């Protein structure tokens, strides 16, 4: 076998081992037309080339975002460029990498302080948890009081309330991804119902113009909608730039009609 062949052609067993999955899973991906092998050898074994490997990586990344296989198939079918989609995902992963690094450092400080019988500042113990991830941005856009109010609200929810809230956000994001990938228009009734839910979610968080008496709710929603597209960290929540643009357009229509 030539060097080129050896480095660009992997058996199903090799791919399964590298991806931390199983041959059975890969065969299922083939059966549902999500990931076809590049070739089938004379012994019946499936083999995969670099292009298939890139597609598998994208599938696994989307699984990390919580998408089911039907939604992933739709997302991949709508993508113009795997490279562009992966760039967006890298931006999101780098943000997560930074946050996780802060979490690790925070926990290590707590371990060291506990072992030495020392006190540790609360800000060090809680550093890296995502309710403060955008503190500077919130304070810059809406003031320190807005952040203080939202932080007090978050802390007051308790662990169960925070978990429920995160689950609600994840469900909303996944519904946006599935809908934007399914061919619906931003003006469709389904998209506008999601926009209503999205605005309802935004107005549930204190300290923002959405909950301030006389606040510019429409401007707040439209500003966030534009940020979803402009910032790759936010766009990743909606499956990439195309998904974020769909959310922006749907929210824009809803804001004009209802806010």
LOMI-613714 format. One record per residue: residue number from 1; residue in three letters; x, y, z of N, C-alpha, C in turn. Coordinates in steps of 0.2 Angstrom, whole numbers, plus 5000, padded with zeros to 4 digits. Example, Ala and Ser with C-alpha at 12.3 -4.5 7.8 and 13.67 -1.06 7.14 Angstrom:
! LOMI-613714
{r 1, ALA, {5066, 4972, 5039}, {5062, 4978, 5039}, {5066, 4984, 5039}},
{r 2, SER, {5064, 4989, 5035}, {5068, 4995, 5036}, {5064, 5000, 5039}},
***
This chain:
! LOMI-613714
{r 1, UNK, {5004, 4994, 5000}, {5000, 5000, 5000}, {5004, 5006, 5000}},
{r 2, UNK, {5003, 5011, 4996}, {5007, 5017, 4995}, {5006, 5022, 5002}},
{r 3, UNK, {5010, 5026, 5003}, {5010, 5031, 5008}, {5003, 5035, 5008}},
{r 4, UNK, {5002, 5038, 5002}, {4996, 5041, 5001}, {4990, 5037, 5003}},
{r 5, UNK, {4989, 5031, 5001}, {4984, 5027, 5002}, {4983, 5025, 5010}},
{r 6, UNK, {4989, 5025, 5013}, {4989, 5023, 5020}, {4987, 5029, 5025}},
{r 7, UNK, {4988, 5035, 5022}, {4986, 5041, 5026}, {4979, 5043, 5025}},
{r 8, UNK, {4976, 5041, 5020}, {4969, 5044, 5018}, {4964, 5038, 5017}},
{r 9, UNK, {4965, 5033, 5020}, {4960, 5027, 5019}, {4960, 5023, 5026}},
{r 10, UNK, {4955, 5024, 5029}, {4955, 5020, 5036}, {4949, 5015, 5036}},
{r 11, UNK, {4950, 5009, 5039}, {4945, 5004, 5040}, {4940, 5007, 5045}},
{r 12, UNK, {4934, 5004, 5045}, {4929, 5005, 5049}, {4931, 5004, 5057}},
{r 13, UNK, {4935, 4999, 5058}, {4937, 4998, 5065}, {4942, 5004, 5067}},
{r 14, UNK, {4946, 5006, 5062}, {4951, 5011, 5064}, {4947, 5018, 5066}},
{r 15, UNK, {4942, 5019, 5061}, {4938, 5025, 5062}, {4934, 5025, 5069}},
{r 16, UNK, {4931, 5019, 5070}, {4928, 5019, 5077}, {4932, 5020, 5083}},
{r 17, UNK, {4938, 5017, 5082}, {4943, 5018, 5088}, {4945, 5025, 5089}},
{r 18, UNK, {4946, 5028, 5083}, {4949, 5035, 5084}, {4943, 5040, 5086}},
{r 19, UNK, {4937, 5038, 5084}, {4932, 5043, 5086}, {4928, 5041, 5093}},
{r 20, UNK, {4931, 5036, 5096}, {4928, 5034, 5102}, {4920, 5031, 5101}},
{r 21, UNK, {4919, 5028, 5096}, {4912, 5026, 5094}, {4913, 5018, 5093}},
{r 22, UNK, {4908, 5015, 5089}, {4908, 5008, 5087}, {4907, 5007, 5080}},
{r 23, UNK, {4909, 5002, 5077}, {4908, 5000, 5071}, {4900, 5000, 5069}},
{r 24, UNK, {4896, 4997, 5074}, {4889, 4997, 5074}, {4886, 5004, 5072}},
{r 25, UNK, {4889, 5009, 5076}, {4886, 5016, 5075}, {4888, 5018, 5068}},
{r 26, UNK, {4893, 5017, 5066}, {4895, 5019, 5059}, {4891, 5016, 5054}},
{r 27, UNK, {4890, 5010, 5055}, {4885, 5006, 5050}, {4878, 5009, 5050}},
{r 28, UNK, {4876, 5011, 5056}, {4869, 5014, 5057}, {4869, 5021, 5053}},
{r 29, UNK, {4875, 5025, 5054}, {4875, 5031, 5050}, {4875, 5030, 5043}},
{r 30, UNK, {4878, 5025, 5040}, {4877, 5023, 5033}, {4870, 5021, 5031}},
{r 31, UNK, {4867, 5017, 5036}, {4860, 5015, 5034}, {4855, 5021, 5034}},
{r 32, UNK, {4856, 5026, 5038}, {4851, 5032, 5038}, {4854, 5037, 5033}},
{r 33, UNK, {4859, 5035, 5029}, {4862, 5040, 5024}, {4865, 5046, 5027}},
{r 34, UNK, {4868, 5046, 5033}, {4871, 5051, 5036}, {4878, 5051, 5035}},
{r 35, UNK, {4881, 5046, 5035}, {4889, 5045, 5033}, {4890, 5039, 5029}},
{r 36, UNK, {4891, 5039, 5023}, {4892, 5033, 5019}, {4900, 5032, 5019}},
{r 37, UNK, {4902, 5026, 5018}, {4909, 5024, 5018}, {4912, 5026, 5011}},
{r 38, UNK, {4918, 5028, 5010}, {4921, 5030, 5004}, {4921, 5024, 4999}},
{r 39, UNK, {4923, 5018, 5002}, {4923, 5012, 4998}, {4921, 5006, 5002}},
{r 40, UNK, {4920, 5001, 4999}, {4919, 4994, 5002}, {4924, 4990, 4999}},
{r 41, UNK, {4928, 4987, 5003}, {4933, 4982, 5001}, {4930, 4976, 4999}},
{r 42, UNK, {4934, 4972, 4995}, {4932, 4965, 4993}, {4930, 4960, 4998}},
{r 43, UNK, {4932, 4962, 5004}, {4930, 4958, 5010}, {4924, 4960, 5014}},
{r 44, UNK, {4921, 4966, 5011}, {4915, 4968, 5013}, {4916, 4974, 5019}},
{r 45, UNK, {4922, 4975, 5020}, {4923, 4980, 5026}, {4923, 4987, 5023}},
{r 46, UNK, {4920, 4991, 5027}, {4919, 4998, 5025}, {4926, 5002, 5026}},
{r 47, UNK, {4927, 5007, 5022}, {4933, 5011, 5022}, {4931, 5018, 5021}},
{r 48, UNK, {4935, 5023, 5024}, {4933, 5030, 5024}, {4939, 5034, 5023}},
{r 49, UNK, {4938, 5039, 5018}, {4944, 5044, 5016}, {4943, 5050, 5020}},
{r 50, UNK, {4948, 5055, 5019}, {4948, 5061, 5022}, {4941, 5065, 5022}},
{r 51, UNK, {4938, 5065, 5016}, {4932, 5069, 5016}, {4927, 5066, 5021}},
{r 52, UNK, {4926, 5059, 5021}, {4922, 5056, 5025}, {4923, 5057, 5033}},
{r 53, UNK, {4930, 5058, 5034}, {4932, 5059, 5041}, {4930, 5066, 5043}},
{r 54, UNK, {4931, 5071, 5038}, {4928, 5078, 5040}, {4921, 5078, 5042}},
{r 55, UNK, {4917, 5074, 5038}, {4910, 5074, 5039}, {4908, 5071, 5046}},
{r 56, UNK, {4912, 5066, 5047}, {4911, 5062, 5054}, {4913, 5067, 5059}},
{r 57, UNK, {4918, 5071, 5059}, {4920, 5076, 5064}, {4914, 5081, 5065}},
{r 58, UNK, {4911, 5083, 5059}, {4905, 5088, 5060}, {4899, 5085, 5063}},
{r 59, UNK, {4898, 5078, 5062}, {4893, 5075, 5065}, {4894, 5074, 5072}},
{r 60, UNK, {4900, 5073, 5074}, {4901, 5072, 5082}, {4901, 5079, 5085}},
{r 61, UNK, {4903, 5084, 5082}, {4903, 5091, 5085}, {4895, 5093, 5086}},
{r 62, UNK, {4891, 5091, 5081}, {4884, 5093, 5081}, {4881, 5089, 5087}},
{r 63, UNK, {4883, 5083, 5088}, {4880, 5079, 5093}, {4882, 5082, 5100}},
{r 64, UNK, {4888, 5085, 5100}, {4890, 5088, 5106}, {4886, 5094, 5108}},
{r 65, UNK, {4883, 5097, 5103}, {4878, 5103, 5104}, {4871, 5100, 5106}},
{r 66, UNK, {4870, 5094, 5106}, {4864, 5091, 5108}, {4859, 5089, 5103}},
{r 67, UNK, {4861, 5090, 5096}, {4856, 5088, 5091}, {4855, 5081, 5090}},
{r 68, UNK, {4849, 5079, 5088}, {4848, 5072, 5086}, {4850, 5071, 5079}},
{r 69, UNK, {4850, 5064, 5077}, {4853, 5062, 5071}, {4848, 5065, 5065}},
{r 70, UNK, {4842, 5066, 5066}, {4838, 5069, 5060}, {4840, 5076, 5059}},
{r 71, UNK, {4840, 5080, 5065}, {4842, 5087, 5064}, {4849, 5088, 5061}},
{r 72, UNK, {4854, 5083, 5063}, {4861, 5084, 5060}, {4860, 5083, 5053}},
{r 73, UNK, {4857, 5078, 5051}, {4856, 5076, 5043}, {4854, 5083, 5040}},
{r 74, UNK, {4849, 5086, 5043}, {4846, 5092, 5040}, {4851, 5097, 5039}},
{r 75, UNK, {4855, 5098, 5045}, {4860, 5104, 5045}, {4865, 5102, 5040}},
{r 76, UNK, {4868, 5096, 5039}, {4873, 5095, 5035}, {4871, 5096, 5027}},
{r 77, UNK, {4864, 5094, 5026}, {4862, 5095, 5019}, {4861, 5102, 5017}},
{r 78, UNK, {4860, 5106, 5022}, {4859, 5114, 5021}, {4866, 5117, 5020}},
{r 79, UNK, {4871, 5114, 5023}, {4878, 5118, 5023}, {4881, 5119, 5016}},
{r 80, UNK, {4883, 5125, 5015}, {4887, 5126, 5008}, {4894, 5124, 5009}},
{r 81, UNK, {4897, 5125, 5015}, {4904, 5123, 5016}, {4905, 5121, 5022}},
{r 82, UNK, {4908, 5114, 5023}, {4910, 5111, 5029}, {4915, 5115, 5032}},
{r 83, UNK, {4920, 5118, 5028}, {4925, 5122, 5031}, {4923, 5128, 5035}},
{r 84, UNK, {4918, 5132, 5032}, {4915, 5138, 5035}, {4911, 5136, 5042}},
{r 85, UNK, {4908, 5130, 5041}, {4904, 5128, 5047}, {4909, 5126, 5053}},
{r 86, UNK, {4914, 5123, 5051}, {4919, 5121, 5056}, {4923, 5127, 5059}},
{r 87, UNK, {4924, 5132, 5055}, {4927, 5138, 5058}, {4922, 5141, 5063}},
{r 88, UNK, {4916, 5141, 5062}, {4911, 5144, 5067}, {4911, 5139, 5073}},
{r 89, UNK, {4912, 5133, 5072}, {4912, 5129, 5078}, {4918, 5129, 5082}},
{r 90, UNK, {4924, 5131, 5079}, {4930, 5132, 5082}, {4930, 5138, 5087}},
{r 91, UNK, {4927, 5143, 5084}, {4926, 5149, 5088}, {4922, 5147, 5095}},
{r 92, UNK, {4917, 5143, 5094}, {4913, 5141, 5100}, {4917, 5137, 5105}},
{r 93, UNK, {4921, 5132, 5102}, {4925, 5128, 5106}, {4931, 5132, 5109}},
{r 94, UNK, {4933, 5137, 5106}, {4939, 5141, 5110}, {4936, 5144, 5116}},
{r 95, UNK, {4930, 5147, 5115}, {4926, 5150, 5121}, {4925, 5145, 5126}},
{r 96, UNK, {4923, 5139, 5124}, {4922, 5134, 5130}, {4929, 5132, 5133}},
{r 97, UNK, {4934, 5131, 5129}, {4941, 5130, 5131}, {4943, 5135, 5136}},
{r 98, UNK, {4942, 5141, 5135}, {4944, 5146, 5140}, {4940, 5146, 5146}},
{r 99, UNK, {4933, 5144, 5145}, {4929, 5144, 5151}, {4931, 5138, 5156}},
{r 100, UNK, {4933, 5132, 5152}, {4934, 5126, 5156}, {4941, 5127, 5159}},
{r 101, UNK, {4946, 5130, 5156}, {4952, 5132, 5159}, {4951, 5136, 5166}},
{r 102, UNK, {4947, 5140, 5166}, {4945, 5144, 5172}, {4942, 5140, 5177}},
{r 103, UNK, {4938, 5135, 5175}, {4935, 5131, 5180}, {4940, 5126, 5183}},
{r 104, UNK, {4944, 5124, 5179}, {4950, 5119, 5182}, {4954, 5123, 5187}},
{r 105, UNK, {4956, 5129, 5185}, {4960, 5133, 5190}, {4956, 5135, 5196}},
{r 106, UNK, {4950, 5136, 5195}, {4946, 5138, 5201}, {4945, 5132, 5206}},
{r 107, UNK, {4944, 5126, 5203}, {4943, 5120, 5207}, {4950, 5118, 5210}},
{r 108, UNK, {4956, 5119, 5207}, {4962, 5117, 5209}, {4964, 5122, 5215}},
{r 109, UNK, {4962, 5129, 5215}, {4963, 5133, 5220}, {4959, 5131, 5226}},
{r 110, UNK, {4953, 5129, 5225}, {4949, 5126, 5231}, {4952, 5120, 5234}},
{r 111, UNK, {4954, 5116, 5230}, {4958, 5110, 5233}, {4964, 5111, 5237}},
{r 112, UNK, {4968, 5116, 5234}, {4974, 5118, 5238}, {4972, 5122, 5245}},
{r 113, UNK, {4967, 5126, 5244}, {4965, 5130, 5250}, {4962, 5125, 5256}},
{r 114, UNK, {4958, 5120, 5253}, {4955, 5115, 5258}, {4961, 5111, 5261}},
{r 115, UNK, {4965, 5109, 5257}, {4971, 5105, 5260}, {4975, 5109, 5265}},
{r 116, UNK, {4976, 5115, 5264}, {4980, 5119, 5268}, {4976, 5122, 5274}},
{r 117, UNK, {4969, 5121, 5274}, {4965, 5124, 5279}, {4965, 5131, 5279}},
{r 118, UNK, {4965, 5134, 5273}, {4965, 5141, 5272}, {4958, 5143, 5269}},
{r 119, UNK, {4956, 5149, 5270}, {4950, 5152, 5267}, {4951, 5154, 5259}},
{r 120, UNK, {4946, 5154, 5255}, {4947, 5155, 5248}, {4941, 5160, 5247}},
{r 121, UNK, {4943, 5165, 5243}, {4938, 5170, 5241}, {4932, 5167, 5236}},
{r 122, UNK, {4926, 5169, 5238}, {4921, 5166, 5234}, {4922, 5167, 5226}},
{r 123, UNK, {4924, 5173, 5224}, {4925, 5175, 5217}, {4930, 5170, 5214}},
{r 124, UNK, {4935, 5167, 5218}, {4939, 5162, 5215}, {4936, 5155, 5214}},
{r 125, UNK, {4932, 5154, 5219}, {4928, 5147, 5219}, {4923, 5147, 5213}},
{r 126, UNK, {4920, 5153, 5212}, {4915, 5153, 5207}, {4917, 5155, 5200}},
{r 127, UNK, {4924, 5156, 5199}, {4926, 5159, 5193}, {4925, 5153, 5187}},
{r 128, UNK, {4923, 5155, 5182}, {4922, 5151, 5176}, {4915, 5148, 5175}},
{r 129, UNK, {4911, 5149, 5180}, {4904, 5147, 5179}, {4900, 5151, 5174}},
{r 130, UNK, {4896, 5149, 5170}, {4894, 5152, 5164}, {4889, 5158, 5165}},
{r 131, UNK, {4887, 5159, 5171}, {4882, 5164, 5172}, {4886, 5171, 5172}},
{r 132, UNK, {4892, 5170, 5173}, {4896, 5177, 5173}, {4901, 5177, 5167}},
{r 133, UNK, {4900, 5173, 5162}, {4904, 5172, 5156}, {4904, 5179, 5152}},
{r 134, UNK, {4899, 5182, 5152}, {4898, 5188, 5148}, {4897, 5195, 5153}},
{r 135, UNK, {4900, 5194, 5159}, {4899, 5200, 5163}, {4901, 5207, 5160}},
{r 136, UNK, {4907, 5207, 5157}, {4910, 5213, 5155}, {4905, 5216, 5149}},
{r 137, UNK, {4903, 5211, 5145}, {4899, 5213, 5139}, {4892, 5216, 5142}},
{r 138, UNK, {4889, 5213, 5147}, {4883, 5215, 5150}, {4884, 5222, 5153}},
{r 139, UNK, {4889, 5223, 5157}, {4890, 5229, 5160}, {4892, 5235, 5155}},
{r 140, UNK, {4895, 5233, 5150}, {4897, 5238, 5145}, {4890, 5240, 5141}},
{r 141, UNK, {4886, 5235, 5140}, {4880, 5237, 5136}, {4874, 5240, 5140}},
{r 142, UNK, {4873, 5237, 5146}, {4868, 5239, 5150}, {4869, 5242, 5157}},
{r 143, UNK, {4876, 5242, 5159}, {4878, 5245, 5165}, {4879, 5240, 5171}},
{r 144, UNK, {4882, 5242, 5176}, {4884, 5237, 5181}, {4878, 5235, 5185}},
{r 145, UNK, {4873, 5240, 5186}, {4867, 5238, 5190}, {4863, 5232, 5186}},
{r 146, UNK, {4863, 5232, 5180}, {4860, 5227, 5176}, {4863, 5220, 5177}},
{r 147, UNK, {4870, 5220, 5177}, {4873, 5214, 5179}, {4872, 5212, 5186}},
{r 148, UNK, {4872, 5216, 5191}, {4871, 5215, 5198}, {4864, 5212, 5199}},
{r 149, UNK, {4859, 5215, 5195}, {4852, 5212, 5196}, {4852, 5205, 5193}},
{r 150, UNK, {4855, 5204, 5187}, {4854, 5197, 5184}, {4858, 5192, 5188}},
{r 151, UNK, {4864, 5194, 5191}, {4868, 5189, 5195}, {4864, 5187, 5201}},
{r 152, UNK, {4861, 5192, 5205}, {4857, 5191, 5211}, {4851, 5186, 5209}},
{r 153, UNK, {4848, 5187, 5203}, {4843, 5183, 5201}, {4845, 5176, 5200}},
{r 154, UNK, {4851, 5175, 5197}, {4854, 5169, 5195}, {4856, 5165, 5201}},
{r 155, UNK, {4859, 5168, 5206}, {4861, 5165, 5212}, {4855, 5163, 5216}},
{r 156, UNK, {4850, 5167, 5216}, {4844, 5165, 5220}, {4840, 5159, 5217}},
{r 157, UNK, {4841, 5157, 5211}, {4838, 5152, 5208}, {4839, 5145, 5211}},
{r 158, UNK, {4845, 5144, 5214}, {4848, 5138, 5217}, {4850, 5133, 5211}},
{r 159, UNK, {4853, 5128, 5213}, {4855, 5123, 5208}, {4850, 5120, 5204}},
{r 160, UNK, {4844, 5118, 5207}, {4839, 5115, 5203}, {4836, 5120, 5198}},
{r 161, UNK, {4835, 5126, 5200}, {4832, 5131, 5196}, {4837, 5133, 5190}},
{r 162, UNK, {4844, 5133, 5192}, {4849, 5135, 5187}, {4849, 5129, 5181}},
{r 163, UNK, {4848, 5123, 5184}, {4848, 5117, 5179}, {4842, 5117, 5175}},
{r 164, UNK, {4836, 5119, 5177}, {4830, 5119, 5173}, {4831, 5125, 5168}},
{r 165, UNK, {4834, 5131, 5170}, {4834, 5136, 5166}, {4839, 5134, 5160}},
{r 166, UNK, {4845, 5131, 5161}, {4849, 5129, 5156}, {4846, 5124, 5151}},
{r 167, UNK, {4842, 5120, 5154}, {4838, 5115, 5150}, {4833, 5118, 5145}},
{r 168, UNK, {4830, 5123, 5148}, {4826, 5127, 5144}, {4829, 5131, 5138}},
{r 169, UNK, {4835, 5134, 5140}, {4839, 5137, 5134}, {4841, 5132, 5129}},
{r 170, UNK, {4844, 5126, 5131}, {4846, 5121, 5127}, {4840, 5119, 5122}},
{r 171, UNK, {4834, 5118, 5125}, {4829, 5116, 5121}, {4827, 5121, 5116}},
{r 172, UNK, {4827, 5127, 5118}, {4826, 5133, 5113}, {4831, 5133, 5107}},
{r 173, UNK, {4837, 5132, 5109}, {4842, 5133, 5104}, {4842, 5127, 5099}},
{r 174, UNK, {4840, 5121, 5102}, {4839, 5115, 5098}, {4833, 5116, 5093}},
{r 175, UNK, {4828, 5119, 5096}, {4822, 5120, 5091}, {4824, 5125, 5086}},
{r 176, UNK, {4827, 5130, 5087}, {4829, 5134, 5082}, {4833, 5131, 5077}},
{r 177, UNK, {4838, 5127, 5079}, {4843, 5123, 5074}, {4838, 5119, 5069}},
{r 178, UNK, {4834, 5115, 5072}, {4830, 5110, 5069}, {4825, 5114, 5064}},
{r 179, UNK, {4822, 5119, 5066}, {4818, 5123, 5062}, {4821, 5127, 5056}},
{r 180, UNK, {4827, 5130, 5057}, {4831, 5134, 5052}, {4834, 5129, 5047}},
{r 181, UNK, {4835, 5123, 5049}, {4837, 5118, 5044}, {4832, 5114, 5040}},
{r 182, UNK, {4826, 5115, 5042}, {4821, 5111, 5039}, {4817, 5115, 5033}},
{r 183, UNK, {4819, 5121, 5031}, {4816, 5124, 5025}, {4811, 5129, 5027}},
{r 184, UNK, {4809, 5130, 5033}, {4804, 5135, 5035}, {4807, 5142, 5034}},
{r 185, UNK, {4802, 5146, 5032}, {4804, 5154, 5032}, {4804, 5157, 5038}},
{r 186, UNK, {4808, 5162, 5040}, {4808, 5166, 5046}, {4801, 5168, 5048}},
{r 187, UNK, {4797, 5170, 5043}, {4790, 5172, 5044}, {4785, 5167, 5045}},
{r 188, UNK, {4787, 5161, 5044}, {4782, 5155, 5045}, {4779, 5155, 5052}},
{r 189, UNK, {4773, 5152, 5053}, {4770, 5152, 5060}, {4775, 5148, 5065}},
{r 190, UNK, {4778, 5143, 5063}, {4782, 5139, 5067}, {4788, 5144, 5070}},
{r 191, UNK, {4791, 5148, 5065}, {4797, 5152, 5067}, {4795, 5158, 5071}},
{r 192, UNK, {4789, 5160, 5070}, {4786, 5166, 5074}, {4784, 5163, 5081}},
{r 193, UNK, {4782, 5157, 5082}, {4781, 5154, 5088}, {4787, 5154, 5092}},
{r 194, UNK, {4792, 5151, 5089}, {4799, 5151, 5092}, {4801, 5158, 5094}},
{r 195, UNK, {4800, 5163, 5090}, {4802, 5170, 5091}, {4799, 5172, 5098}},
{r 196, UNK, {4792, 5170, 5098}, {4788, 5172, 5104}, {4791, 5169, 5110}},
{r 197, UNK, {4793, 5163, 5110}, {4796, 5159, 5115}, {4803, 5162, 5117}},
{r 198, UNK, {4807, 5164, 5112}, {4813, 5167, 5113}, {4813, 5174, 5117}},
{r 199, UNK, {4808, 5178, 5115}, {4807, 5184, 5118}, {4804, 5183, 5125}},
{r 200, UNK, {4800, 5178, 5126}, {4798, 5177, 5133}, {4804, 5175, 5137}},
{r 201, UNK, {4808, 5171, 5134}, {4814, 5169, 5138}, {4819, 5175, 5140}},
{r 202, UNK, {4820, 5180, 5135}, {4824, 5186, 5136}, {4820, 5190, 5141}},
{r 203, UNK, {4814, 5191, 5141}, {4811, 5195, 5146}, {4810, 5192, 5153}},
{r 204, UNK, {4812, 5186, 5154}, {4812, 5183, 5160}, {4818, 5184, 5164}},
{r 205, UNK, {4823, 5187, 5161}, {4830, 5189, 5165}, {4830, 5196, 5167}},
{r 206, UNK, {4830, 5198, 5174}, {4830, 5204, 5176}, {4836, 5208, 5174}},
{r 207, UNK, {4836, 5215, 5175}, {4842, 5219, 5174}, {4843, 5221, 5167}},
{r 208, UNK, {4839, 5219, 5162}, {4839, 5221, 5155}, {4834, 5226, 5153}},
{r 209, UNK, {4835, 5229, 5147}, {4830, 5234, 5145}, {4823, 5230, 5144}},
{r 210, UNK, {4823, 5223, 5143}, {4817, 5220, 5142}, {4813, 5220, 5148}},
{r 211, UNK, {4816, 5221, 5154}, {4812, 5220, 5160}, {4812, 5227, 5164}},
{r 212, UNK, {4815, 5232, 5161}, {4815, 5239, 5164}, {4809, 5243, 5162}},
{r 213, UNK, {4805, 5246, 5166}, {4799, 5249, 5164}, {4801, 5255, 5159}},
{r 214, UNK, {4797, 5255, 5154}, {4799, 5260, 5149}, {4805, 5258, 5144}},
{r 215, UNK, {4808, 5252, 5145}, {4814, 5250, 5142}, {4812, 5249, 5134}},
{r 216, UNK, {4818, 5249, 5130}, {4817, 5248, 5123}, {4817, 5241, 5122}},
{r 217, UNK, {4812, 5237, 5123}, {4812, 5230, 5122}, {4813, 5228, 5115}},
{r 218, UNK, {4810, 5232, 5110}, {4811, 5230, 5103}, {4819, 5231, 5101}},
{r 219, UNK, {4822, 5237, 5103}, {4829, 5238, 5102}, {4833, 5233, 5105}},
{r 220, UNK, {4831, 5231, 5111}, {4835, 5226, 5115}, {4835, 5219, 5111}},
{r 221, UNK, {4829, 5217, 5109}, {4829, 5211, 5105}, {4832, 5211, 5098}},
{r 222, UNK, {4831, 5217, 5095}, {4835, 5217, 5088}, {4842, 5218, 5089}},
{r 223, UNK, {4845, 5221, 5094}, {4852, 5221, 5095}, {4855, 5215, 5097}},
{r 224, UNK, {4851, 5211, 5101}, {4854, 5204, 5102}, {4854, 5200, 5096}},
{r 225, UNK, {4849, 5200, 5092}, {4848, 5196, 5086}, {4854, 5198, 5081}},
{r 226, UNK, {4856, 5204, 5081}, {4862, 5205, 5076}, {4868, 5203, 5079}},
{r 227, UNK, {4868, 5202, 5086}, {4874, 5200, 5089}, {4875, 5192, 5088}},
{r 228, UNK, {4869, 5189, 5088}, {4870, 5182, 5086}, {4873, 5180, 5080}},
{r 229, UNK, {4873, 5185, 5075}, {4876, 5184, 5069}, {4883, 5186, 5069}},
{r 230, UNK, {4884, 5192, 5072}, {4891, 5195, 5072}, {4896, 5191, 5076}},
{r 231, UNK, {4894, 5188, 5081}, {4898, 5185, 5086}, {4898, 5177, 5085}},
{r 232, UNK, {4904, 5174, 5083}, {4904, 5167, 5082}, {4902, 5163, 5088}},
{r 233, UNK, {4903, 5165, 5094}, {4901, 5162, 5100}, {4894, 5161, 5101}},
{r 234, UNK, {4890, 5166, 5099}, {4883, 5165, 5099}, {4880, 5162, 5093}},
{r 235, UNK, {4883, 5163, 5087}, {4881, 5159, 5081}, {4881, 5152, 5082}},
{r 236, UNK, {4886, 5149, 5086}, {4887, 5142, 5087}, {4881, 5139, 5090}},
{r 237, UNK, {4878, 5143, 5095}, {4872, 5141, 5098}, {4866, 5139, 5093}},
{r 238, UNK, {4866, 5141, 5087}, {4861, 5140, 5083}, {4863, 5136, 5076}},
{r 239, UNK, {4869, 5133, 5077}, {4871, 5128, 5072}, {4876, 5132, 5067}},
{r 240, UNK, {4878, 5138, 5068}, {4882, 5142, 5064}, {4879, 5148, 5061}},
{r 241, UNK, {4882, 5152, 5057}, {4880, 5158, 5054}, {4873, 5158, 5051}},
{r 242, UNK, {4872, 5153, 5047}, {4866, 5152, 5043}, {4860, 5152, 5048}},
{r 243, UNK, {4861, 5147, 5053}, {4856, 5147, 5059}, {4855, 5153, 5062}},
{r 244, UNK, {4860, 5156, 5064}, {4860, 5163, 5068}, {4856, 5168, 5064}},
{r 245, UNK, {4857, 5168, 5057}, {4854, 5173, 5053}, {4847, 5171, 5052}},
{r 246, UNK, {4845, 5165, 5052}, {4838, 5163, 5053}, {4834, 5166, 5059}},
{r 247, UNK, {4838, 5165, 5065}, {4835, 5167, 5071}, {4834, 5175, 5071}},
{r 248, UNK, {4839, 5178, 5068}, {4839, 5186, 5068}, {4833, 5188, 5064}},
{r 249, UNK, {4832, 5185, 5058}, {4827, 5187, 5054}, {4820, 5186, 5057}},
{r 250, UNK, {4819, 5180, 5060}, {4813, 5178, 5063}, {4812, 5183, 5069}},
{r 251, UNK, {4817, 5185, 5073}, {4816, 5189, 5078}, {4814, 5196, 5076}},
{r 252, UNK, {4817, 5198, 5070}, {4816, 5205, 5067}, {4809, 5205, 5065}},
{r 253, UNK, {4806, 5200, 5062}, {4799, 5200, 5060}, {4794, 5201, 5066}},
{r 254, UNK, {4796, 5197, 5071}, {4792, 5197, 5077}, {4792, 5203, 5080}},
{r 255, UNK, {4798, 5206, 5081}, {4799, 5213, 5084}, {4795, 5218, 5081}},
{r 256, UNK, {4795, 5218, 5075}, {4791, 5223, 5071}, {4783, 5222, 5072}},
{r 257, UNK, {4781, 5216, 5072}, {4774, 5215, 5072}, {4771, 5215, 5080}},
{r 258, UNK, {4775, 5213, 5084}, {4773, 5212, 5091}, {4776, 5217, 5097}},
{r 259, UNK, {4781, 5220, 5095}, {4785, 5224, 5101}, {4784, 5231, 5099}},
***
